[in-house]
Amino acid sequence: MTVKTIGPENRLFSREIFSWCLYDFANSGYSAIIATVIFPVYYVNVIVGNEAGLGDLWWGRAISLSMAFVALSSPFLGGIADYGGLRKRFLIGYSILAVLSIMCMSALVPGMVVAGFLLMVAANIGHEGGMVFYNSYLPLIAGASHKGRVSAWGFGLGYIGSFTALILALPLVKSGNLGMVWPLVAVFIVVFTLPAFINLPGDKKTGGASGKAIAAAAVFNAKRLFGSLIELLRQRELRRFLISFFMYQDGVNTVIVFSSIFAAATLNFNNAELIYLFMTVQVTAFAGSMIMARPIDLWGPKKVIAISLVLWSAVAVASYFVTGKGEFFIIATTAGLGLGTVQAASRAFFSGFIPKGRESEYFGVYSMIGKTSAILGPLIFGITSAYFRSQRPAIVSISLFFIAGLLLLIRVKSPVKGSVKA
């Protein structure tokens, strides 16, 4: 027996993999409560006021600005993480920023539009920035033969995390004590991210970890970034996938950040009903990600992504015509089946293109594409809602992103290396 028998290529279950998945569990509490279900409705309707779509506009600006920051900075910081051995420190630093920003949300009162805007921008930068470095650990802890399953497990456990956080928040929401919900989320994140901070592979110290070497590394990685972008864009299949990913991820991100606002403003869901709705969505999302975990490896992530995009296109169109809570409940829970699947399959598909040793750099570019797509969609949704004073024209436009992404994906050939199949 050799040490190689317990390497990532052969080890399907490990403390590192479980801790990595648990990080998703923790941060899904943020996604559910702060980014999707409770805080968006509170900020849009209570802090700002949404009678003329102004709340939608401010919320779209907050998401777009935070995503723009992450999109522009993550490729630079990802390259520095690879070069200087700072991956885990960035992961921890971003997580701390998110936790502190969430804690400060307890001080918000109606009319504090700018303060709420700034706190949301900071919290979302912390969350999304941390996910860049979280994603970059996948090729380091999982072998090519089971990378798709591990990716899906992360999303699957994340949905359990969302469900758990919503259960914990429900009594506070029902009692109208929203000021205590935000600290609850912060504590939830801290408790369940600690295993990842402890058990994920540590940073490798290098001689260029301080002083002038750090500045030199920043300049080096700025040049390396543009080289990477050119390199990726010169690869025909990777270029095609990234453009497709840009399109359909725009739709995914817009649905995530505006779904609860649409349900509350257009269909009159109250906070408790929103929680029950999205708890059910988490169950279907978990079921979908678990059911499709092995097919990602067997069929190949490309086919799984295509199936998910067909489902999401139908859901977006159906949402335009929905008039009742019951109808939307069915549509939303159906959408959940494809949520974790498309994200897990996309991450697994892209990882097949990555040369060994350049994980953070490539995932920085991947994040830049994904987060850049999140700049346009939410902003357009907010502007469209404010212009028409109705969210229905905005929601139907999302289907165009999924359809365009699917048409582009069909032309992509899967990478040859590993177990990824066309």
C-alpha positions in Angstrom: 0.0 0.0 0.0 1.3 3.4 -0.9 0.3 7.0 0.0 -1.2 7.3 -3.5 -4.1 5.0 -2.6 -5.5 7.7 -0.4 -5.0 10.6 -2.8 -7.8 12.6 -4.2 -8.0 10.5 -7.4 -9.0 7.4 -5.3 -10.6 8.8 -2.1 -14.3 9.5 -2.5 -15.0 10.1 1.2 -12.7 12.2 3.4 -12.7 14.8 6.1 -11.7 17.5 3.6 -14.6 16.6 1.3 -17.1 16.7 4.1 -15.8 20.0 5.4 -15.8 21.5 1.9 -19.5 20.5 1.5 -20.3 21.8 5.0 -19.0 25.3 3.9 -21.8 25.3 1.3 -24.2 24.2 4.1 -23.2 27.2 6.1 -23.2 29.8 3.4 -26.5 28.6 2.0 -28.0 30.2 5.1 -26.9 33.5 3.7 -28.2 32.7 0.3 -31.6 31.7 1.6 -32.2 34.4 4.1 -30.1 37.4 3.2 -29.9 37.1 -0.6 -33.2 35.4 -1.5 -36.1 35.2 0.9 -36.3 37.5 3.9 -33.8 40.4 3.7 -34.6 41.3 0.0 -38.3 41.7 0.8 -37.5 43.6 4.0 -35.1 46.0 2.2 -37.2 46.6 -0.9 -40.6 47.0 0.9 -39.7 48.3 4.4 -36.3 50.1 4.1 -36.9 51.6 0.7 -40.5 51.2 -0.3 -41.5 49.6 -3.6 -44.7 51.4 -4.7 -43.2 52.6 -7.9 -40.5 49.9 -8.3 -37.9 52.0 -6.5 -37.0 49.2 -4.1 -36.4 46.8 -7.0 -34.1 49.4 -8.6 -32.0 49.8 -5.4 -31.9 46.1 -4.8 -30.7 45.5 -8.4 -28.0 48.2 -8.0 -26.7 46.5 -4.8 -26.5 43.1 -6.4 -25.0 44.5 -9.6 -22.3 46.6 -7.8 -21.3 43.8 -5.5 -21.1 41.3 -8.3 -19.1 43.7 -10.4 -16.5 44.1 -7.6 -16.2 40.3 -7.3 -16.1 39.8 -11.0 -13.2 42.4 -11.5 -11.2 41.4 -8.4 -11.5 37.6 -8.3 -9.2 36.8 -11.2 -6.4 39.0 -9.7 -6.9 37.6 -6.2 -7.3 34.0 -7.5 -3.9 34.3 -9.3 -2.3 35.7 -6.2 -3.8 32.8 -4.2 -2.1 30.3 -6.5 1.2 32.2 -6.7 1.5 33.3 -3.1 -0.2 30.4 -1.3 -3.0 32.6 0.1 -6.1 30.6 -0.9 -7.3 29.8 2.7 -6.6 33.2 4.0 -8.7 34.8 1.3 -11.5 32.3 2.0 -11.5 33.2 5.7 -11.1 36.9 5.1 -14.1 37.1 2.8 -16.2 35.0 5.2 -15.4 37.4 8.0 -16.5 40.4 5.9 -19.8 38.7 5.2 -20.5 37.9 8.9 -19.7 41.4 10.1 -21.9 43.0 7.5 -24.8 40.7 8.3 -24.5 41.5 12.0 -24.7 45.2 11.3 -28.0 44.8 9.4 -29.7 44.7 12.8 -29.2 48.5 13.1 -31.3 49.2 9.9 -34.6 51.0 10.2 -37.0 52.3 7.5 -35.5 55.1 5.4 -31.9 53.9 5.8 -31.7 53.2 2.1 -28.0 54.0 1.5 -26.8 52.2 4.7 -28.8 49.1 3.8 -27.4 49.3 0.3 -23.8 49.5 1.5 -24.3 46.7 4.0 -25.8 44.5 1.3 -23.0 45.3 -1.1 -20.4 44.4 1.6 -22.1 41.2 2.6 -22.5 40.0 -0.9 -18.9 40.7 -1.7 -17.9 38.7 1.3 -20.2 35.8 0.4 -19.5 35.7 -3.4 -15.8 36.4 -3.0 -15.4 33.5 -0.6 -17.2 31.2 -3.0 -14.4 31.8 -5.6 -11.8 30.3 -3.3 -14.3 27.6 -2.1 -14.8 26.5 -5.6 -11.1 26.4 -6.3 -10.7 23.6 -3.7 -12.7 21.1 -5.7 -10.0 19.8 -8.0 -7.6 19.6 -5.0 -9.9 17.3 -2.8 -11.7 15.3 -5.5 -10.4 13.1 -8.2 -11.6 13.3 -11.8 -13.7 10.2 -11.6 -15.9 11.6 -8.8 -15.6 15.3 -9.2 -19.1 15.6 -10.4 -20.5 13.8 -7.4 -18.6 15.8 -4.9 -19.7 19.0 -6.6 -23.3 17.9 -6.5 -22.9 16.8 -2.8 -21.8 20.3 -2.0 -24.9 21.9 -3.6 -27.1 19.1 -2.1 -25.8 19.8 1.5 -26.2 23.5 0.7 -29.9 23.0 0.2 -30.2 21.3 3.5 -28.4 24.3 5.0 -30.9 26.6 3.4 -33.8 24.6 4.8 -32.2 24.5 8.2 -31.6 28.2 8.3 -35.2 28.9 7.2 -36.6 26.6 9.9 -34.5 28.5 12.6 -35.6 31.9 11.3 -39.3 31.0 11.0 -40.3 31.7 14.7 -38.5 35.1 14.6 -40.2 36.0 11.4 -43.7 35.0 12.7 -43.2 37.1 15.8 -42.1 40.1 13.7 -38.6 40.1 15.3 -36.6 40.5 12.1 -33.8 42.3 13.9 -32.7 39.0 15.4 -32.8 37.1 12.1 -29.6 38.7 10.8 -27.4 37.8 13.8 -28.9 34.3 13.6 -27.6 34.0 10.1 -24.1 35.3 11.1 -23.8 32.7 13.9 -25.0 30.0 11.6 -22.3 30.8 9.1 -19.5 31.0 11.7 -20.4 27.6 13.3 -20.5 25.6 10.1 -17.6 27.2 8.2 -15.1 26.4 11.0 -14.6 22.8 9.8 -13.6 24.0 6.4 -11.1 26.5 7.9 -9.6 23.7 10.0 -9.6 20.7 7.6 -9.2 22.1 4.0 -5.6 21.9 2.7 -3.6 24.7 4.2 -1.7 27.5 2.4 1.8 26.6 1.2 4.2 29.3 2.5 6.4 30.8 -0.1 9.2 33.2 0.0 7.0 35.8 -1.7 4.5 36.1 1.0 5.2 39.6 2.2 6.7 43.0 1.3 7.9 43.8 -2.1 7.3 40.2 -3.3 3.5 40.7 -2.7 3.5 43.9 -4.8 5.5 42.0 -7.5 3.1 39.2 -7.3 0.1 41.6 -7.8 1.8 43.0 -11.0 2.7 39.5 -12.2 -0.8 38.2 -11.7 -2.3 41.3 -13.4 -0.3 40.3 -16.5 -1.1 36.7 -16.0 -4.8 37.5 -15.8 -4.9 38.9 -19.3 -2.8 36.1 -20.6 -5.3 33.6 -19.0 -8.2 35.4 -20.6 -6.6 35.3 -24.0 -5.6 31.7 -23.5 -9.1 30.7 -22.5 -10.7 32.6 -25.3 -8.4 31.1 -27.9 -9.6 27.6 -26.9 -12.7 27.2 -29.1 -14.7 24.8 -26.9 -13.9 26.6 -23.7 -14.8 30.0 -25.3 -18.1 28.6 -26.4 -18.9 27.2 -23.0 -18.0 30.4 -21.2 -20.3 32.5 -23.5 -23.1 29.9 -22.9 -22.4 30.0 -19.2 -22.5 33.8 -19.2 -26.0 33.7 -20.8 -27.8 31.1 -18.7 -26.1 32.0 -15.4 -27.4 35.6 -15.9 -30.9 34.0 -15.8 -30.1 31.9 -12.8 -28.7 34.8 -10.8 -31.6 37.0 -11.6 -34.1 34.4 -10.6 -32.3 33.9 -7.3 -32.1 37.5 -6.2 -35.7 38.5 -7.4 -37.8 35.4 -6.8 -39.0 36.3 -3.3 -39.5 39.9 -4.2 -41.7 38.9 -7.2 -43.7 36.5 -4.9 -44.2 39.2 -2.3 -44.9 42.2 -4.5 -46.8 40.6 -7.4 -48.5 37.7 -5.7 -48.8 39.0 -2.1 -46.9 36.3 -0.3 -46.2 37.3 3.3 -42.8 36.5 5.1 -44.0 33.3 6.6 -45.5 32.1 3.3 -42.2 32.9 1.6 -40.3 30.8 4.1 -42.6 27.8 3.6 -42.3 28.2 -0.2 -38.6 28.3 -0.2 -38.2 25.5 2.3 -40.1 23.4 -0.2 -37.9 24.6 -3.0 -34.9 23.6 -1.0 -36.3 20.1 -0.7 -36.9 19.8 -4.5 -33.5 21.4 -5.2 -31.8 18.9 -2.9 -33.7 16.0 -4.5 -32.7 17.2 -7.9 -29.0 17.6 -7.1 -28.8 14.1 -5.5 -30.8 12.4 -8.3 -28.5 14.0 -10.9 -25.2 13.6 -9.0 -24.2 10.4 -10.6 -25.6 11.2 -14.1 -23.3 14.2 -14.1 -20.4 11.7 -14.2 -22.1 9.0 -16.3 -23.9 11.1 -18.9 -21.5 14.1 -18.8 -22.3 17.5 -17.3 -23.1 19.0 -20.7 -26.3 16.8 -21.1 -27.3 17.5 -17.5 -26.9 21.3 -18.0 -29.0 21.1 -21.2 -31.9 19.3 -19.4 -31.8 21.9 -16.6 -32.0 24.8 -19.1 -35.0 23.4 -20.8 -36.8 23.1 -17.4 -35.8 26.7 -16.4 -37.0 28.2 -19.7 -40.4 26.7 -19.2 -40.5 27.9 -15.6 -39.7 31.5 -16.6 -42.4 31.6 -19.2 -44.9 30.1 -16.9 -44.1 32.6 -14.2 -45.3 35.5 -16.5 -48.8 34.0 -16.6 -49.2 33.0 -13.0 -51.9 34.7 -11.0 -52.3 32.7 -7.8 -50.1 31.6 -4.9 -50.9 27.9 -5.5 -49.8 28.1 -9.1 -46.6 29.9 -8.3 -45.9 27.3 -5.5 -45.9 24.6 -8.1 -43.8 26.6 -10.6 -41.2 27.5 -7.9 -40.8 23.9 -6.6 -40.4 22.6 -10.1 -37.7 25.2 -10.7 -35.9 23.8 -7.6 -35.3 20.5 -9.4 -33.0 22.2 -11.8 -31.3 24.7 -9.6 -28.6 22.7 -7.9 -28.2 20.5 -10.9 -27.3 23.2 -13.4 -24.8 24.8 -10.9 -23.1 21.5 -9.9 -22.9 20.3 -13.5 -21.5 23.7 -14.7 -18.8 23.6 -12.1 -17.8 20.1 -12.9 -17.9 20.8 -16.6 -15.6 23.8 -16.4 -13.2 22.0 -14.0 -12.4 19.6 -16.8 -10.7 22.4 -18.7 -8.3 23.4 -15.9 -4.6 22.6 -16.1 -3.2 21.2 -12.8 -1.9 23.9 -10.5 -3.9 26.7 -11.9 -7.2 26.0 -10.1 -7.7 29.4 -8.4 -6.7 31.3 -11.5 -9.1 29.5 -13.8 -11.9 29.6 -11.2 -11.2 33.3 -10.8 -11.9 33.7 -14.6 -15.0 31.4 -14.2 -16.2 33.5 -11.3 -15.6 36.6 -13.3 -17.8 35.3 -16.1 -20.5 34.2 -13.7 -20.5 37.3 -11.6 -20.4 39.6 -14.6 -23.5 37.9 -15.9 -25.1 38.8 -12.5 -24.4 42.4 -13.1 -26.6 42.8 -16.1 -29.6 40.6 -15.2 -30.6 42.1 -11.8 -30.0 45.6 -13.1 -32.2 45.1 -16.1 -34.9 43.5 -14.0 -34.9 46.5 -11.6 -35.0 49.0 -14.4 -37.7 47.2 -16.3 -39.8 46.8 -13.2 -39.5 50.5 -12.4 -40.3 51.5 -16.0 -43.4 49.4 -16.4 -44.3 49.5 -12.7 -44.8 45.8 -13.1 -42.5 42.8 -12.5 -44.2 40.6 -15.1 -42.3 42.0 -18.2 -39.1 41.6 -16.3 -39.7 38.0 -15.3 -40.5 36.8 -18.7 -37.3 38.2 -20.2 -35.3 35.8 -18.1 -36.3 32.9 -20.4 -34.3 34.5 -23.2 -31.1 34.0 -21.2 -31.8 30.3 -20.7 -32.8 29.7 -24.3 -29.7 31.6 -25.6 -27.4 29.7 -23.2 -28.9 26.3 -24.4 -28.4 27.1 -28.1 -24.8 28.0 -27.4 -24.1 25.0 -25.2 -25.2 22.6 -27.9 -22.1 23.6 -29.9 -19.7 22.9 -27.1 -17.5 19.7 -27.2 -16.6 18.4 -23.7 -12.9 18.4 -22.6 -11.2 15.1 -23.3 -9.3 14.7 -20.0 -10.8 13.0 -16.9 -14.2 11.4 -17.1 -16.1 14.3 -18.7 -18.2 13.1 -21.6 -19.8 14.9 -24.5 
